[in-house]
Amino acid sequence: MNAPDLPEDDNLGLYQHATEAGAEWWRVSVADRPETYRLEHGVDNGSGPGPVDIDLVVDAENLRAKLKKWRREGFAIDTDSASGERSTAARVAFMPQLQRAAALAAAAKQREANGLDAGMGTTVRIGHVDVPCGAGHALVPAVNPAYLFAERFNDIVEDIVENRRVMLIGHTGAGKTSLIEQVAARSRHGVLRSNMNGQTTVGDFVGFWTVKGGETLWVDGVLPTAMREGLWLIVDEIDFAEPSILAALTAVLEPRGRLVLKEKGNEIVAPHPAFRLFATANAVGAMSQFRHLYQGANLMNEAFLDRWRVYLLDYLTPAEEANVLISTLAPHMTRPLATTLAAIAADCRAAFAREDLSSAFSTRRLLDWAELMLRTGDPERAAGPAIYSKVSPEDAALIRGIVRHHIAPAA
């Protein structure tokens, strides 16, 4: 048997004591609460282990006392099953131990953040994360007061604070870019966007030489500009980027990675502390199954993706979208109206996922339709410029059918 003065986690396992009627046993495992242990008792009468007749939770001090008592009574750990018991105990112990470690890490991070606050200035609370504020910039996005920071965005916001490279994947209109922009808007950080539309060159991205007034000048691209000025750079639709752009980007994917401007005599651009790098994509990783919906999207290897934290962003749930409608169009947008419109949007997205529709249905499109609907008092009339004119006739007919399924014609 393990000595009772060993660390408590080294005493996890099954302890048995032979009796005339069979064997009495105690099982020790980690309990849910920190520094507590679960003790289960039973009797094996020869026909197999009987039911647990004692089940209690004790602290470390009580466990040590129990171990001493069991040792006096002749209990010993089952050496034949010790390996299996330890494996089971480790499996049971993993989550409580992880929760303890996560709590300690969160406390350390909070202490570090408090130290940064004292030395750098203010923070703003976004979700459950304190985000350090920037110095302000002409490129700070406008705040959308109705924007909904869902609970699932907290990890992304934490990654931004920790200066991780974040890639957001999902269908068009799922709010990938707007999430980054609204975090930046509230924390007063300037944002640069570079759209990989197939026409973007490595010169646009990194920089190029040009002649002006008879003088040859170097013009920084968006990447070195963002790195020097401490801006947040969003590389939109990175799965459409040219290989030369991805090669240039790879150099700065590490948290403090530097950019080497070979065209400018190997000048090294070091990142400003406030610089952040993001990417969005439609057909990468978990979204690869939809590549046929995004013609021209390139495959990305795992070595490149492993340099990013990749998050799959789906559309808002109908309940979340109803809340956005109400907060954006208050006081005229009522809960019943918002619930119906959110259900229409959800049905349109389901049709898009089934490939019955060739166009996505973004929250932006829904808000535009709802705003025009409140002005005209007519869903069909409002849907003309907000929806139908933006899609093919076939898509318009299907969306019209979905709308009529949820909204009866006026009497």
Disulfide bonds with the S-S distance in Angstrom:
none
